[in-house]
Amino acid sequence: MTQGSGPGRHNLPAETTRFVGREREMAELAALLPGERLVTLAGPGGIGKTRLARHLAAGVAGRFPGGAWLVPLADVRDARLVPQAVAAAVGVAEEPGRPPADTLLAALRARGMLLVLDNCEHLVEGCAVFAHRLLGDCPALHVLATSREPLRLPGEVVRRVPPLDLPAESVTDVDRIGGHAAIRLFAERAAAARPGFGLTSGNAPVVVRLARGLDGMPLALELAAARVAFLTVEQIADRLDERFRLLVRGSRTAAARQRTLRATVDWSHDLLGPDERVLLRRLSVFAGGWTLESAERVCGDGLDVLDVLGDLAAKSLVVTDEPARHRLLETIRHYAAERLAASGEADAITARHRGHMVELAERLERDGWLDPFVAWERRLAAFESVKAESENFRAAFDAATRAGDVRAGLRLCTSLRWYWLIQGRVAEGVSWFERCFALPGPVEPEVRARACRAYGEVCYDHGDYDEARARVGEAREAFQALGDRAGVDGCLTTLALIGMRCGDDADAETVLDGVRRRAHTGGEPFNEALALSALAALSARHGRLRTATRFNEESLAVFRRMGHLGLAANTLIGLGLIALVQGDPERAARLYREAHAIVGDPDGLRPQRARCLAGLGAAATALGDLGAARRHLDESLRLTALTGRRNAIARVLELCAALALREGGAARAVELLGAASALRERAGVPASPSAGARQETLLEDARTRLGPPAVAHLWARGRAMEMDEAIARATAPTDSPEAGTDAPPGAGTRPVRPASTLTPRELEVAALLAAGLTNREIAAELVISPGTAGRHVANILGKLGFGSRAQVAAWWAARHRDAPEPDA
């Protein structure tokens, strides 16, 4: 602390710990202060306003002839005493018979100093009045204030103090994680509490989870770091739901309101009016934020939400990320939730939130998916709204299942299935539907019918075709009973797609053509376009490419007329595939680029984007642009892996195999083909005739280069790969030319091994495999999982040196040809 009144003089306490982060804020504020006379640092308790103000004042004190002077106001309880507090800080003595304010103003009138009014929120009216008088009477004076709300004076420049910056959840590099201020602060303070603590690849993800859970709030991070003295970071992170019990041991020299997390929030809460307290606790029901409309619908009983919400935002308890969306920091939300529970209105507010979110989901489903003629921009806006509200939908669904409200749960699931499908998040959808259908209680036939159809569509996309067929079949019967012809036809289209995926499409064309005709006559463009798309896929599957092109073009016209450009993109992808098969990669690339222009948002329509990139990769392979092909296919595989769709991953692996052959990597190509074959089997999806023919062409090319025995070995090795292994193999750096194949020595003449090399369980599996059973059927027969069955099949192929199930069947038949019949 440096006393006096010259440039650089101040009464600021020395910093006992290193100031971390805030480089951008420091630079911006330092540039502001010479020109602006009143700057207010506003933010919630614990965000670091005081520390930032002190550090800033120390850095700029030399610019002010009268220095920089800190006026701590936290312990001042009467606004009339603010002038005395300022006088004491700057060393102005009282004069008998003269008001302290007059004495102070006379003393400061000619001093060009920076006055730091710290913690104004509980005296905000008094501070504002006195600051206004100071600035008016002392033209050389500058004021830097800290408060949980602005002073609201003319000329005031308000800067909201943000949380310390945090790494994105996707960042895994330790050095990059450690470069963020929130992580640096925690790591430094934790090392002080437990010498030797440091950020490592092992603890970095947990530290990120902890820091994000605490919103990057400095006080909370410091209190958490103090706990590292006797708790692991994992233990602290796992106890964040009890943060107010956990984060209680601050510095003994800190102000009382800064020693525990609860005391900090209590201080802010105690300054609120009655309506502000009511709205704050009700807002805790929202997860991930809310719009004004939602707040009014859920929390507005007896409150003027617009005005009170504005007051809470001004007092730094509500964060406004953009004009239309608001949220609570997690610590404030936990505190407000405790207050809601104690108020006795938690059940009513939770039920109101649940009802509103169900209605919102249904409205967004209509805008984004169901309504036949809606502009694409409006559909995209609905999609973005669902993304923004996803945490609220999860909270509402959890509340519905806890309350046994099966009707609300099913309505919510049904309304979100379109989002899950186009985002590639179907695993979440399956989980939600399973939880809902496990709940007891009747629902209206129409609600159940729509839910069954939606569940079936999600199961179909997830690869559970038996469940999909059962649920959509149930929905079809229910729609039939309700007299809902459009509902029946929608189910028929989905059932036909399931049959096609499973290789059982004998009646599909007749069924789909009937749906198409009825939809066209009945003015149902959505069902008509979906049926046309399915007919196109069926025709392409059987090599009728001109017919497939015609159906796709008709479907494309309907989707464009409806404004459903996302589904139009699917049709363009189908046309691109046909162009590839017809040997026209230039046209294919144009079609894929057109589709990609629609769905190219990385955070948006993930499955469609992955398919576009796969098509662009295939076209680039055919055109000989192998670098572009590698980039497109690597990104497609990354996106497809995020969806978990095994059949889709298999398709991309096959394209990667074709590229590997062009790159000179025949060994890798065969392994990838084997891995794709195994993935299709595990998914219960046989390759289409055309896909099977393409695969055989690639294998024949590899046999020419490597020899049949080596190919058989590599095929078996690929089939034994786990999905993650296969993806890593596909995206690894390019293999060297085939002079160094990774087939084992002597693979070219490797004989078939005897049956004695197989275990008893593998012999059982071989017998069933020879009988033509799929992995799923083998699993059911032997009461094992399909994955275990797949591993047994891969082991059999590897041990016997075979490349296909047909070879195992032939070997088994030869082995038993001369065996005696078993006893009757």
Secondary structure as UniProt FT lines:
FT   TURN            7..8
FT   HELIX           23..32
FT   TURN            33..35
FT   STRAND          38..42
FT   TURN            45..46
FT   HELIX           49..60
FT   HELIX           61..63
FT   TURN            65..66
FT   STRAND          68..72
FT   TURN            74..75
FT   HELIX           79..81
FT   HELIX           82..90
FT   TURN            96..97
FT   HELIX           100..108
FT   TURN            109..110
FT   STRAND          114..118
FT   HELIX           121..123
FT   HELIX           124..137
FT   TURN            139..140
FT   STRAND          142..147
FT   TURN            154..155
FT   STRAND          157..160
FT   TURN            169..170
FT   HELIX           174..178
FT   HELIX           181..193
FT   TURN            195..196
FT   TURN            201..203
FT   HELIX           204..213
FT   TURN            214..216
FT   HELIX           218..226
FT   HELIX           227..229
FT   HELIX           233..238
FT   HELIX           240..242
FT   HELIX           243..246
FT   TURN            252..253
FT   HELIX           256..258
FT   HELIX           261..270
FT   HELIX           274..283
FT   TURN            284..285
FT   HELIX           292..299
FT   TURN            301..302
FT   HELIX           305..314
FT   TURN            315..316
FT   STRAND          319..322
FT   TURN            323..324
FT   STRAND          325..327
FT   HELIX           330..343
FT   HELIX           346..365
FT   HELIX           366..370
FT   HELIX           376..388
FT   HELIX           390..403
FT   HELIX           406..423
FT   HELIX           426..437
FT   HELIX           445..462
FT   HELIX           465..482
FT   HELIX           485..501
FT   TURN            502..503
FT   TURN            506..507
FT   HELIX           508..521
FT   TURN            522..523
FT   HELIX           525..541
FT   TURN            542..543
FT   HELIX           545..562
FT   HELIX           565..581
FT   TURN            582..583
FT   HELIX           585..599
FT   TURN            602..603
FT   HELIX           606..623
FT   HELIX           626..643
FT   HELIX           646..663
FT   HELIX           666..683
FT   HELIX           689..706
FT   HELIX           708..719
FT   HELIX           723..731
FT   HELIX           738..740
FT   TURN            745..746
FT   HELIX           747..749
FT   HELIX           755..757
FT   HELIX           760..770
FT   TURN            771..772
FT   HELIX           775..782
FT   HELIX           786..800
FT   HELIX           805..816
FT   TURN            817..818
//
